[in-house]
Structure formats: C-alpha cells, structure tokens
Amino acid sequence: MNNISQELASSAVKAFLASQYDKKTDTEQKQLIKAIESSDHEKVTELKETLTDAKEKYSIASWIPDAATRMAKQLNFGTHISKGVHPDAKGDNVSFGTATNLPQTIVGTHSIDSPYIDANGNAAALPLAAFFDFAVNETTKIRDLILADNPDFIASLTSDQTLANAYHQTFKSALQNIITEPVTHERNKQTLWVTNAYEGADIETLDYINIVPLYPSVLTHEVYQRINHLKFSDENKAARDNRFKKTAEQQPYVSLNDLATVQLGGTKPQNVSLLMSKQGGRNYLLPSLPPIMQQERSFKLSKFANSIFGTGMEYNAREAIQSIFKSIKDTRNIVDVREARKRAIDEVLYQIFNTAEDMRTNLPAGWSKDYELNRFEKLWLDPKRADLEGEEDFKSEREQDDEWHSKIVHSFARWLNTLMQAEFKAIASDFADAEHLEWEREIEDMKKRYERAGKGVFL
C-alpha cells in the first residue's frame, strides 16, 4: 500500500468511471462513428446527446454521491452470505477476516488471502461492488485504499473535504459490514448446538447455542476459480491435446474426476450474490465419500493349489477376461476389434504381473515351502527364498532362468486357452496350437515392455 503514489490514488476513481462509461455506451459509440461516416446528422445529434447524458452520469460529481447515498444502502457486503443458503433469505451477510484464533487444522475462509469480496441486494446497485473491486495496480484495489483511509483517494471523491470524508466513511462502513444487532430470517437454516452435553443430567438443564450457517461464497469462489484454472487453462488444454501428437512435446496435464456441481439461484444467480452471478450459479462439489475398505491382497493363493493360473486368478482378472470373450464374439475382422482384444489380453497380463509382484515383494522369504505350488512358479514367486541358508539348489535353479521362464509362459497360454475353450464350447477345437502360440507371444511382448521400463517380471 505504501507504493501507491498520490497521482495513482487520485486517478483510480476517474479510471473506474471511464471504464464504466465505455462499457455502458460501447454500442452508442460505435453507432456514432457509423453515423458520422454516413453523414447522418440527425442520428449524430441524437447519439451525442445520449453520450453527453451518460458522461454526466459517470462523472465524479454525479456518480460518487449516488453511490454513497443510494447504492451503499442497497448492498450487503460479506464473505459469508445469507442468500447462498436460500435465495429468499433476508438475513445478514457476515465479513469473516483472516485474523482469527481458529486452529490451523480447520480449513475455511480464514485459510486464504482472497482478493474477492461478495455482495448482494438491489442489482442496480452492484456497480458499487465493481467500484470497490477495481484494480489500482497489480496488488491494490480501491477497497484497499478505502480500508486504509488513503488521504489521496479520499480527496479524489470531491473537492469538499467534509463531503469527501462522509462518502469515504459510508464506503468503509459498507465494506466492513460491522453487525451490532444480527438479523436472521425464517428461510435461514438453524442448528441447536448443545454446550453442556456432558454436564447436564436432565434435558431441561441443557444449554444450547443457536447456529445459523451462512454460505462461504468467497471461499467457494476461490475454489471455483482455481479448479477452472486447473481444468481450462491454455497450458493444461495444450498438454491434453498434445498427448495424441507424436511430434509434440509431452507435458503432464490435470484431470479432475468425480467432480459435481450444484446450481444456486436457478436462472437468476445474480439474485444470490455478485460472485454467484460471475459463476453462473455453478458451485463445484468435491467428492466426500467413505473410504473403500480393501483386503490386504486381492488375490489369495490356496496352499493346495499347484499354480496361480486357476480359478482365483480367473476371478481376479474377470473383467479383462470378459472383455476378451466379448472381442472374440465380435467376428468382424477390423482394427477396432483386434485392438480391443489386444488391450484386454494386456489387462489380464497386467493383473497377473501385478499379483506376482505383490507376492514376490510382500510375502516372507521361504513362504513357498508350505505350498503345493509347482516348482517353476515357486522360483518365480518366492525369489527371496534363494537367499536363505540351505537353499543353494533353489538359488541354482533360479539362475537357470530360460527353462522356468518358458514354463511360466507356456502355463499362462494353456490356462488362457482352457478358459476360451470352456466359454466357447461350440468352437473349442478352434483354440488349438495357433491360439496357444498367440497367447505365448502376448506374454513375451508384455515381458519385454516391462523390461524396457526397468521392471523385470521374472527377476
């Protein structure tokens, strides 16, 4: 605030009124240029009179007294608004500052240093809110000059110092919105909060605080703006579009899932508040869902199973397997069908490798000793066993990886072929050596992809 020069402070009002004049008379100014070019003198005279009246309306001598004596009385400013709870509520708005004694663990309006302020009331008086929100420079707005009692700004309101101080005090009071006698309304919600729940023995002895919740429109508008920037900024849009372009530089981009909106104010959000009007009534709802409880491991191997390629794995990868079935039923020999089948097989393999990595990483060394699992899958899924004392033979077998690797690939192909034959009994004979070899090629391709990414699946 200290870097605001006298010239900048005194010109802020003029700059705002000039912007309002241009905004309100943009059509007439364009029409005047065309009328002059076409030598329509009658139209020129008419438009000049209209523009002269508008210039008078937006002069300091006319607009400031109107704003102080009329608009300031017809607007209610605050960070928390009553009409956000119900558009017909006529309770007070409240201004909630950042300097509070609330603990840091509680997130609210006090947690942000927001440049916004909200207002509602007579829509014809909303230009006063725009006046308060007008930027003097990159860090200061007119309302900052008002709240700081900037003498240069006060002097710019009128040449009469007494009137200037009166106008300034009116603006400051409207902004601060100090409530001495709080007013609520039948349309506001009310919550009775008991204060001596652990002390009162009988219901008659309980004491309550009547809480009237208000809508934190400044906080929600800040959230709205930040989410919009994340989703729709030019940088994020370019990064999202470039993900399919091989020649473009790939950049991370943001996707926000499970995001809903609630509409406030119906078709007239301006009846709720100024910020609500800027949002078009839309308010983002972040997901507030209970946690999804999961088992420690989605795949459980029976001690008596001789392979992980069984009913447990079939259930674990059921969705991807169903996708394979669906692609096989689609007899069209087109790229989309072949690609869908390829993706489904890759998903099955991903589920298998993921399960294997979970077992290899999290199960204790030597766990496979107590299982009926075939030997080559024990070599795969229990790698830490090779480091145990007395397991030299196990370690030696693991090092001969070509042999047991190929057995796992063959076992996967046989398991998948068996699933296909069971699902398509009428054409079971079609799933013969050719299909078996295709499943083997798929797992080999996936293995190589993992290895190129530095993630060996059989290490």
FENVEN-V239379 format. One record per residue. RES is the residue in one letter. PHI is phi in degrees with one decimal (999 if undefined). PSI is psi in whole degrees, -180 to 180 (999 if undefined). OMEGA is omega in whole degrees, -180 to 180 (none if undefined). Layout:
res	phi	psi	omega
RES	PHI	PSI	OMEGA
RES	PHI	PSI	OMEGA
This chain:
res	phi	psi	omega
M	999	-28	-177
N	-69.1	-18	-177
N	-90.0	9	178
I	-83.6	116	-180
S	-77.4	163	179
Q	-60.9	-41	-179
E	-64.6	-42	-179
L	-66.3	-42	-180
A	-64.9	-44	-177
S	-73.0	-24	-179
S	-89.5	-7	-177
A	-62.0	-44	-179
V	-64.6	-44	-180
K	-61.3	-41	-180
A	-64.7	-41	179
F	-64.4	-47	-178
L	-65.1	-35	177
A	-65.2	-39	179
S	-67.4	-37	177
Q	-66.2	-42	179
Y	-61.2	-46	-180
D	-64.7	-39	-179
K	-66.1	-44	-176
K	-77.6	-23	-175
T	-116.7	20	-178
D	-58.2	-45	-180
T	-63.1	-47	-179
E	-63.7	-38	179
Q	-64.5	-40	177
K	-67.1	-40	178
Q	-64.2	-35	180
L	-65.3	-42	179
I	-60.7	-43	179
K	-67.0	-38	-180
A	-66.1	-38	178
I	-66.3	-42	-180
E	-64.9	-33	-179
S	-93.9	3	179
S	58.7	36	176
D	-88.1	86	-172
H	-63.7	-37	180
E	-62.9	-44	180
K	-67.2	-38	179
V	-60.5	-46	-180
T	-61.3	-43	-179
E	-63.2	-45	-178
L	-69.9	-37	178
K	-63.8	-38	177
E	-64.1	-42	179
T	-62.5	-44	-179
L	-69.3	-35	177
T	-63.3	-44	178
D	-62.7	-41	-180
A	-66.7	-40	179
K	-63.4	-36	177
E	-67.1	-42	-179
K	-61.4	-38	-177
Y	-100.5	24	172
S	-84.8	157	180
I	-58.9	-41	-176
A	-63.7	-29	-178
S	-98.3	-44	-170
W	-75.5	-43	-177
I	-60.7	-49	177
P	-59.9	-38	179
D	-65.6	-41	180
A	-64.8	-40	-177
A	-77.1	-37	-174
T	-92.0	-25	-177
R	-115.1	-58	-173
M	-62.8	-42	-177
A	-61.7	-27	-180
K	-84.7	-16	-175
Q	-102.9	0	179
L	-119.1	144	175
N	-116.5	118	-178
F	-96.3	157	177
G	168.2	168	174
T	-94.2	-23	179
H	-123.8	123	-171
I	-113.2	147	-179
S	-74.2	-40	-175
K	-71.0	-13	175
G	-68.5	-24	177
V	-81.3	-41	175
H	-154.0	129	-174
P	-62.1	-18	179
D	-97.2	0	-180
A	-67.3	137	-179
K	-117.2	27	177
G	-78.4	176	-179
D	-71.8	150	163
N	-90.1	156	-178
V	-129.0	137	175
S	-97.9	120	-175
F	-110.3	117	-176
G	-82.5	169	179
T	-81.5	-20	-180
A	-87.2	94	-180
T	-132.6	169	178
N	-99.7	14	180
L	-69.2	145	179
P	-64.2	152	-178
Q	-65.3	-19	-179
T	-75.5	-13	179
I	-94.2	122	-179
V	-94.7	132	179
G	-167.4	-163	-180
T	-60.0	-31	180
H	-68.1	-15	-177
S	-81.4	-14	-175
I	-121.3	150	173
D	-103.1	80	-171
S	-87.6	142	177
P	-82.7	0	-174
Y	-94.2	156	169
I	-145.4	145	-175
D	-108.9	161	179
A	-157.6	152	171
N	-148.6	172	-175
G	138.5	-142	179
N	-68.7	122	-178
A	-59.8	-29	180
A	-68.5	-16	-179
A	-97.9	-1	-177
L	-63.1	-23	174
P	-56.3	-25	177
L	-65.1	-38	177
A	-64.2	-39	176
A	-64.8	-35	178
F	-63.3	-48	179
F	-61.8	-32	-175
D	-90.4	2	-177
F	-70.1	133	-176
A	-80.9	126	175
V	-83.1	-44	171
N	-148.8	-165	-174
E	-65.7	-24	-174
T	-116.9	-7	-172
T	-129.2	139	175
K	-117.9	167	-178
I	-58.6	-37	-179
R	-63.5	-30	177
D	-66.0	-39	177
L	-65.1	-38	180
I	-65.2	-49	-177
L	-69.1	-24	179
A	-91.1	4	-179
D	53.6	44	-178
N	-63.5	117	-174
P	-64.6	-35	180
D	-67.3	-39	177
F	-66.4	-45	180
I	-58.2	-44	-179
A	-65.1	-24	-178
S	-77.8	-11	-176
L	-74.1	-37	177
T	-168.9	158	180
S	-74.3	-20	177
D	-80.9	109	-174
Q	-62.3	-36	179
T	-63.8	-46	179
L	-65.6	-40	180
A	-59.7	-44	178
N	-64.4	-38	180
A	-66.4	-46	178
Y	-61.1	-45	-179
H	-61.0	-42	-179
Q	-66.6	-35	177
T	-64.3	-45	179
F	-63.2	-42	-178
K	-66.1	-42	179
S	-63.3	-40	179
A	-63.6	-42	-180
L	-67.1	-45	-177
Q	-71.0	-33	177
N	49.4	53	179
I	-75.6	120	-175
I	-100.0	121	177
T	-99.5	-32	178
E	-129.0	90	-176
P	-57.8	141	-180
V	-124.5	129	173
T	-113.7	-173	-174
H	-150.6	157	-177
E	-62.7	-23	179
R	-83.0	-12	176
N	-76.5	148	175
K	-78.6	156	178
Q	-137.7	138	178
T	-126.8	126	177
L	-89.6	117	-177
W	-108.3	115	-177
V	-73.9	136	-176
T	-104.5	-15	-179
N	-129.8	46	-175
A	-61.1	-30	-177
Y	-98.6	7	-178
E	-115.8	-40	-177
G	-74.1	129	-180
A	-82.3	-35	-178
D	-117.3	157	-179
I	-62.5	-29	-180
E	-68.9	-21	-177
T	-94.1	-2	-179
L	-73.8	141	176
D	-111.0	147	-176
Y	-130.7	154	165
I	-109.0	132	178
N	-88.8	110	-177
I	-97.7	128	177
V	-111.0	101	-178
P	-69.5	138	176
L	-117.1	159	-177
Y	-83.7	123	-178
P	-80.1	72	-169
S	-66.4	-31	178
V	-67.6	-44	178
L	-63.1	-46	-178
T	-68.0	-32	177
H	-69.6	-37	176
E	-62.3	-45	178
V	-62.4	-43	180
Y	-59.2	-46	-179
Q	-65.7	-42	-177
R	-69.4	-40	178
I	-65.0	-43	178
N	-61.0	-39	179
H	-65.9	-42	179
L	-62.6	-42	-175
K	-80.5	-40	-167
F	-117.5	9	178
S	-64.2	155	-180
D	-59.5	-38	-179
E	-64.9	-45	-178
N	-68.6	-39	179
K	-64.0	-43	179
A	-63.8	-43	179
A	-63.6	-39	180
R	-67.2	-44	-179
D	-66.5	-34	-176
N	-75.1	-11	-175
R	-65.7	-19	179
F	-101.2	0	-178
K	-102.1	117	-175
K	-66.2	-30	-176
T	-87.5	-12	-177
A	-85.4	150	176
E	-70.8	128	-177
Q	-84.3	126	179
Q	-125.3	150	176
P	-66.6	148	178
Y	-135.2	163	-174
V	-102.3	132	170
S	-122.7	129	180
L	-109.0	110	-179
N	-96.0	163	176
D	55.8	42	-180
L	-108.0	124	180
A	-118.0	169	176
T	-130.3	151	171
V	-122.2	138	-176
Q	-98.4	125	177
L	-113.0	138	177
G	89.7	-2	180
G	61.0	-131	-180
T	-83.5	-5	-179
K	-129.1	69	-179
P	-63.3	-20	178
Q	-64.2	-20	177
N	-73.1	-18	178
V	-84.7	-56	179
S	-172.3	171	179
L	-63.1	-49	-179
L	-66.2	-34	178
M	-65.2	-36	177
S	-64.2	-41	179
K	-64.9	-28	179
Q	-87.4	-3	-175
G	66.2	22	-180
G	82.2	-6	-176
R	-82.8	133	177
N	-130.6	127	-178
Y	-76.9	141	175
L	-114.2	118	176
L	-81.1	150	-178
P	-63.9	134	177
S	-130.8	79	-172
L	-117.3	151	177
P	-66.7	152	180
P	-65.0	148	177
I	-91.0	115	-178
M	-80.3	126	-180
Q	-118.3	154	175
Q	-68.9	161	179
E	-57.2	-35	-179
R	-146.6	131	-177
S	-72.7	-20	-179
F	-115.8	125	179
K	-114.4	124	-180
L	-96.3	126	177
S	-71.0	143	178
K	-63.4	-21	-176
F	-98.9	0	179
A	-77.5	138	179
N	-94.7	0	179
S	-160.2	151	174
I	-77.5	-14	178
F	-85.8	83	-178
G	-148.8	-157	-176
T	-66.0	-32	179
G	-63.9	-45	178
M	-69.1	-35	178
E	-60.5	-42	178
Y	-68.7	-39	-178
N	-62.2	-35	-178
A	-110.4	28	-171
R	-59.9	-40	-177
E	-66.4	-44	179
A	-66.3	-37	179
I	-65.0	-41	177
Q	-61.8	-35	178
S	-66.1	-36	176
I	-63.5	-46	179
F	-56.6	-45	-178
K	-62.3	-41	-179
S	-68.8	-31	179
I	-71.7	-36	178
K	-67.0	-27	177
D	-82.1	103	-173
T	-81.2	-2	-180
R	-67.4	131	179
N	-92.9	71	-179
I	-124.9	164	-175
V	-59.7	-44	-176
D	-59.8	-42	-179
V	-67.3	-44	180
R	-64.1	-39	179
E	-66.8	-39	179
A	-63.4	-40	179
R	-65.7	-43	179
K	-61.6	-43	180
R	-64.4	-39	-179
A	-65.6	-42	178
I	-64.8	-42	178
D	-60.2	-37	-180
E	-68.2	-39	176
V	-60.8	-46	180
L	-64.3	-38	177
Y	-60.7	-43	179
Q	-62.9	-41	-179
I	-66.7	-49	-179
F	-64.9	-35	179
N	-65.7	-45	179
T	-63.2	-43	180
A	-62.7	-43	180
E	-64.6	-37	178
D	-63.7	-44	180
M	-68.5	-42	-179
R	-64.6	-32	-174
T	-88.8	-40	-168
N	-102.0	-21	179
L	-80.4	148	-177
P	-69.3	154	179
A	-58.8	131	177
G	87.6	6	-178
W	-59.3	-30	-174
S	-70.6	-13	180
K	-60.1	-32	-176
D	-93.3	10	-177
Y	-116.0	153	179
E	-85.7	11	-178
L	-57.3	142	179
N	-61.9	159	-169
R	-63.2	-43	-174
F	-71.3	-26	175
E	-78.3	-29	172
K	-63.8	-40	178
L	-62.0	-34	-179
W	-76.6	-49	-167
L	-93.0	-10	-179
D	-127.1	59	-174
P	-64.3	-30	-177
K	-70.8	-15	178
R	-63.3	-29	-179
A	-64.6	-18	-179
D	-92.2	-4	-179
L	-79.0	154	178
E	-67.7	136	179
G	85.6	4	-178
E	-111.1	36	-179
E	-62.9	-39	179
D	-63.6	-41	179
F	-61.6	-44	180
K	-63.3	-41	-180
S	-63.7	-42	179
E	-65.6	-38	180
R	-62.6	-35	-178
E	-70.9	-20	175
Q	-88.4	64	-167
D	-70.4	-26	-178
D	-59.6	-38	-176
E	-70.1	-53	-176
W	-76.4	-25	174
H	-60.6	-49	-177
S	-64.6	-32	178
K	-67.2	-38	178
I	-66.9	-44	178
V	-59.6	-45	180
H	-65.4	-38	-179
S	-65.7	-41	177
F	-61.9	-47	-178
A	-62.0	-41	179
R	-65.2	-41	179
W	-62.6	-46	-178
L	-67.2	-39	178
N	-62.5	-39	179
T	-63.6	-40	177
L	-62.2	-42	180
M	-64.6	-43	-179
Q	-65.7	-37	179
A	-69.5	-35	-179
E	-77.0	-37	-176
F	-117.0	72	-175
K	-62.4	-34	-177
A	-67.0	-26	-179
I	-123.6	29	-176
A	-56.9	-34	-178
S	-68.9	-18	179
D	-69.3	-24	180
F	-89.5	76	-176
A	-112.5	-143	-174
D	-60.8	-38	-177
A	-62.0	-46	180
E	-66.5	-41	179
H	-57.7	-44	179
L	-65.9	-35	179
E	-64.8	-42	179
W	-62.9	-38	179
E	-64.7	-41	178
R	-63.5	-37	-179
E	-63.3	-46	-179
I	-69.7	-33	177
E	-66.5	-42	178
D	-62.9	-44	-179
M	-65.0	-39	178
K	-60.6	-43	180
K	-65.4	-38	178
R	-63.0	-42	178
Y	-63.8	-41	-179
E	-66.6	-37	177
R	-65.3	-29	178
A	-85.9	4	180
G	79.4	22	-179
K	-124.1	86	179
G	-70.8	131	-177
V	-92.2	-14	-179
F	-116.1	11	-176
L	-66.7	999	none
